[in-house]
Amino acid sequence: MSTSEVVDMDKSQCPIGVFDSGVGGISVLRELVKVLPKEDFIYFGDSKNAPYGAKSLEEVQKLTVENIDMLVEKEGVKAIVVACNTATSAAITLLREKYKNMPVIGIEPALKPAVLSTQNARVLVMATPMTIQEEKFHQLMEHYKKQSTIYPLSCPGLPELVEAGKLEGQEVQDTLKFLLEPYIGKIDAIVLGCTHYPFLKKEISSLAGEQVKLFDGSYGTAKEVKRRLIEYKLINAVQKQGYVSIQNSLENDIVAKLGETLFYQLDDKSKSM
């Protein structure tokens, strides 16, 4: 066996790094664990600097690259998953240029499955202000606009509710009602274009109506991660259940408990595609 083969084999047993601006990416982490149960994952949420969606492009790029650098240098991860729509929009190109020799996978709004779910679908895309403004999103929307009617909706305030552990109740209902009321009865599908939003899907569905389908990109991202690991020959062949480590830039018990709660209690009523 050559030295390079030994290195590759060792590298395949390294963990996968998952990054988000806070606790929202735990919705993606859950799908990753389901699709890749033998892999080890280190999740890092930057709740100290959340929300990213209201920051400048330069701020998001700086924070994202710094946190990914930490995962690569400190934790020795073999692949990076940017489980944040805003960070993906802002920094995925920079990260792929910097880390050309490892898989770097981002997430984007699950517009395609939503558009294809119904003929001439009327699709509401809920996203952060930055995601809505980025050229990448406008290109995605342009690609599907002939097949459906697409309503982009900037949703400031929602990530902050999730970061505070507020997943239901009057404050959540009032915020969602303010955002969604103009579209109730006029849409067929909602794209949850921020990884925080799946934690609010019970309240979103209650307001929008059970007939409105909800879509997020978590499952599609997990499948793409698996595909890229196979491509790079980095699948962990060890026959064991992988471990999950959830870390956060806010090192306190409240945030740690919230991360654990979200990881174990998220339901699966939305269409994760």
VEXGURO-156619 format. One line per 10 residues: number of its first residue (from 1); their letters; for each residue x, y, z of C-alpha. Coordinates in nm, 4 decimals. Example, Ala and Ser with C-alpha at 12.3 -4.5 7.8 and 13.67 -1.06 7.14 Angstrom:
BEGIN
1 = as = 1.2300 -0.4500 0.7800; 1.3670 -0.1060 0.7140
//
This chain:
BEGIN
1 = mstsevvdmd = 0.0000 0.0000 0.0000; 0.1392 0.3400 -0.0980; 0.1806 0.6350 0.1387; -0.0865 0.8271 -0.0506; -0.3339 0.5425 0.0002; -0.2685 0.5463 0.3749; -0.3252 0.9223 0.3880; -0.6487 0.8910 0.1912; -0.7743 0.6136 0.4176; -0.7009 0.8213 0.7296
11 = ksqcpigvfd = -0.8622 1.1277 0.5756; -1.1809 0.9351 0.5033; -1.2224 0.8870 0.8765; -1.2019 1.2608 0.9495; -1.5224 1.4457 1.0415; -1.7355 1.6617 0.8126; -1.7602 2.0277 0.9100; -2.1050 2.1884 0.9030; -2.1307 2.5655 0.9409; -2.4204 2.8050 0.9940
21 = sgvggisvlr = -2.4682 3.1596 1.1164; -2.6386 3.0173 1.4254; -2.8580 2.7196 1.5117; -3.0568 2.7148 1.1848; -2.8216 2.4762 1.0062; -2.9119 2.2050 1.2554; -3.2079 2.1416 1.0225; -2.9501 2.0451 0.7568; -2.7391 1.8520 1.0063; -3.0327 1.6239 1.0832
31 = elvkvlpked = -3.0688 1.5302 0.7160; -2.6944 1.4755 0.6837; -2.6989 1.2302 0.9735; -2.9916 1.0419 0.8170; -2.8244 1.0158 0.4752; -2.4709 0.9528 0.6114; -2.5185 0.7744 0.9470; -2.1607 0.6411 0.9626; -1.9976 0.9806 0.9202; -1.8775 1.2009 1.2054
41 = fiyfgdskna = -1.9984 1.5633 1.2047; -1.8752 1.8763 1.3755; -2.1360 2.1509 1.3633; -2.0377 2.5092 1.4364; -2.2951 2.7848 1.4702; -2.1915 3.1492 1.4931; -2.4807 3.2719 1.7089; -2.2539 3.5371 1.8581; -2.2684 3.7217 1.5241; -2.6184 3.6182 1.4102
51 = pygaksleev = -2.8133 3.7076 1.2077; -2.5963 3.7093 0.8951; -2.8886 3.7994 0.6684; -2.8918 4.1621 0.7826; -2.5143 4.2176 0.7522; -2.3135 4.3556 0.4602; -2.1697 4.1216 0.1975; -1.8158 4.1922 0.3182; -1.9051 4.1151 0.6810; -2.0661 3.7825 0.5897
61 = qkltvenidm = -1.7717 3.6823 0.3723; -1.5209 3.7634 0.6469; -1.7107 3.5790 0.9198; -1.7827 3.2768 0.7020; -1.4251 3.2318 0.5817; -1.2860 3.2781 0.9342; -1.5179 3.0136 1.0777; -1.4511 2.7673 0.7968; -1.0771 2.8200 0.8447; -1.1244 2.7270 1.2099
71 = lvekegvkai = -1.3071 2.4048 1.1217; -1.0368 2.3048 0.8750; -0.7363 2.3977 1.0911; -0.8617 2.3082 1.4389; -1.0921 2.0151 1.3675; -0.9241 1.8681 1.0572; -1.2475 1.8236 0.8648; -1.2448 1.6422 0.5298; -1.5381 1.8319 0.3782; -1.7274 2.1535 0.4426
81 = vvacntatsa = -2.1042 2.2037 0.4363; -2.2173 2.5651 0.4429; -2.5626 2.5068 0.5938; -2.6644 2.8707 0.5623; -2.8309 3.0239 0.2564; -2.6893 3.3696 0.3280; -2.3313 3.2467 0.3783; -2.3594 3.0307 0.0674; -2.4743 3.3248 -0.1435; -2.1995 3.5489 -0.0083
91 = aitllrekyk = -1.8960 3.3250 0.0270; -1.9232 2.9849 -0.1452; -1.7115 3.0951 -0.4436; -1.4367 3.2270 -0.2146; -1.4381 2.9033 -0.0137; -1.4181 2.6804 -0.3204; -1.1232 2.8807 -0.4498; -0.9457 2.8555 -0.1144; -1.0181 2.4868 -0.0524; -0.9860 2.3372 -0.3979
101 = nmpvigiepa = -0.8802 1.9953 -0.2708; -1.1826 1.9173 -0.0557; -1.5589 1.9102 -0.1138; -1.7239 2.2431 -0.0278; -2.1026 2.2194 -0.0512; -2.3479 2.5049 -0.0048; -2.7243 2.5272 0.0116; -2.9727 2.7237 -0.1970; -3.3497 2.7764 -0.1867; -3.5366 2.4623 -0.3019
111 = lkpavlstqn = -3.7089 2.6459 -0.5864; -3.6963 2.3675 -0.8441; -3.9061 2.1084 -0.6533; -4.1509 2.3802 -0.5503; -4.1980 2.4954 -0.9107; -4.2438 2.1377 -1.0297; -4.4878 2.0457 -0.7531; -4.7893 2.1943 -0.9332; -4.8548 2.3074 -1.2888; -4.8182 2.6865 -1.3099
121 = arvlvmatpm = -4.7308 2.6904 -0.9418; -4.7510 3.0101 -0.7425; -4.4422 2.9953 -0.5227; -4.3522 3.2162 -0.2281; -3.9797 3.2195 -0.1479; -3.9110 3.3194 0.2128; -3.5479 3.4241 0.2575; -3.3163 3.6635 0.4379; -3.2674 4.0160 0.2991; -2.9180 3.9292 0.1718
131 = tiqeekfhql = -3.0276 3.6103 -0.0053; -3.3066 3.8006 -0.1806; -3.0621 4.0694 -0.2954; -2.7847 3.8405 -0.4203; -2.7360 3.7851 -0.7935; -2.7253 3.4081 -0.7434; -3.0854 3.4085 -0.6233; -3.2014 3.6342 -0.9076; -3.0454 3.3955 -1.1595; -3.2236 3.1018 -0.9962
141 = mehykkqsti = -3.5545 3.2861 -1.0023; -3.5033 3.3927 -1.3652; -3.4495 3.0293 -1.4639; -3.7918 2.9204 -1.3362; -4.0090 3.2276 -1.3889; -4.1587 3.0984 -1.7160; -4.2875 2.7864 -1.5394; -4.4426 2.9558 -1.2407; -4.5210 3.2777 -1.0589; -4.2531 3.3471 -0.7994
151 = yplscpglpe = -4.2881 3.5880 -0.5089; -3.9601 3.6653 -0.3269; -4.0237 3.7668 0.0325; -3.7583 3.9177 0.2580; -3.8156 3.7913 0.6134; -3.6085 3.9844 0.8648; -3.6615 3.8866 1.2255; -3.7310 3.5164 1.1828; -3.3767 3.3893 1.2455; -3.3650 3.5962 1.5642
161 = lveagklegq = -3.6786 3.4212 1.6921; -3.5249 3.0785 1.6333; -3.1956 3.1861 1.7911; -3.3969 3.2852 2.0987; -3.5652 2.9436 2.1055; -3.9044 3.0886 2.0079; -4.0526 2.8329 1.7680; -4.4213 2.8918 1.8380; -4.6475 3.1224 2.0334; -4.7961 3.4677 1.9927
171 = evqdtlkfll = -4.4784 3.6549 1.8955; -4.3971 3.4013 1.6235; -4.7565 3.4030 1.4992; -4.7714 3.7824 1.4856; -4.4422 3.8092 1.2962; -4.5420 3.5427 1.0442; -4.8901 3.6879 1.0002; -4.7400 4.0283 0.9165; -4.5156 3.8672 0.6546; -4.7516 3.6081 0.5050
181 = epyigkidai = -5.0956 3.7696 0.5204; -5.0746 3.9344 0.1740; -5.0120 3.5902 0.0168; -5.2608 3.3705 0.2038; -5.4961 3.2019 -0.0432; -5.2794 3.3094 -0.3375; -4.9946 3.0571 -0.3302; -4.9458 2.6829 -0.3842; -4.6018 2.6359 -0.2283; -4.3584 2.8035 0.0077
191 = vlgcthypfl = -3.9819 2.7698 -0.0188; -3.8104 2.7975 0.3187; -3.5021 2.9801 0.1914; -3.3173 3.0031 0.5219; -3.2126 2.7040 0.7313; -3.3695 2.8641 1.0404; -3.7166 2.8588 0.8862; -3.7872 2.4803 0.9029; -3.8067 2.5185 1.2807; -4.1060 2.7494 1.2282
201 = kkeisslage = -4.2859 2.5337 0.9724; -4.5617 2.4281 1.2125; -4.6683 2.7919 1.2520; -4.6051 2.8708 0.8830; -4.8229 2.5811 0.7729; -5.0945 2.6802 1.0195; -5.1132 3.0283 0.8680; -5.0680 2.9350 0.5018; -5.3032 2.6359 0.5121; -5.2385 2.2614 0.4928
211 = qvklfdgsyg = -5.2884 2.2689 0.1146; -4.9743 2.4819 0.0715; -4.6649 2.2633 0.0391; -4.3449 2.3603 0.2180; -4.0010 2.2962 0.0676; -3.6502 2.3302 0.2034; -3.3107 2.2326 0.0655; -3.1830 2.0127 0.3487; -3.2360 1.6687 0.1941; -3.1045 1.7753 -0.1461
221 = takevkrrli = -2.7945 1.9167 0.0208; -2.7378 1.5942 0.2148; -2.7625 1.3898 -0.1046; -2.5123 1.6211 -0.2748; -2.2705 1.5839 0.0168; -2.2879 1.2057 -0.0169; -2.2286 1.2289 -0.3923; -1.9247 1.4522 -0.3446; -1.7758 1.2279 -0.0738; -1.8032 0.9320 -0.3096
231 = eyklinavqk = -1.6462 1.1380 -0.5893; -1.3517 1.2326 -0.3656; -1.3258 0.8779 -0.2229; -1.3852 1.0129 0.1267; -1.6755 0.7957 0.2439; -1.6049 0.6568 0.5899; -1.5975 0.2768 0.5536; -1.5763 0.2073 0.9272; -1.8794 0.0068 1.0387; -1.9983 0.2225 1.3253
241 = qgyvsiqnsl = -2.2524 0.4881 1.4081; -2.1008 0.8303 1.3575; -2.0825 1.0941 1.6297; -2.2167 1.4485 1.6216; -2.0559 1.7429 1.8013; -2.2588 2.0663 1.8152; -2.0535 2.3756 1.8956; -2.1357 2.7450 1.9031; -1.9510 3.0764 1.9274; -2.1836 3.1629 2.2174
251 = endivaklge = -2.0428 2.9248 2.4751; -2.3277 2.9132 2.7233; -2.5625 2.6468 2.8540; -2.8763 2.8058 2.7050; -2.7443 2.7932 2.3485; -2.6022 2.4445 2.4007; -2.9400 2.3207 2.5254; -3.1212 2.4871 2.2337; -2.8906 2.3187 1.9826; -2.9491 1.9802 2.1420
261 = tlfyqlddks = -3.3261 2.0361 2.1536; -3.3452 2.1384 1.7875; -3.1349 1.8432 1.6779; -3.3490 1.5841 1.8540; -3.6961 1.7367 1.8285; -3.7324 1.8829 1.4763; -4.0338 1.7275 1.3049; -4.0435 1.6269 0.9368; -4.3677 1.7660 0.7945; -4.2120 1.9795 0.5213
271 = ksm = -4.0935 1.8456 0.1886; -3.7150 1.8500 0.2288; -3.5904 1.8530 -0.1277
//
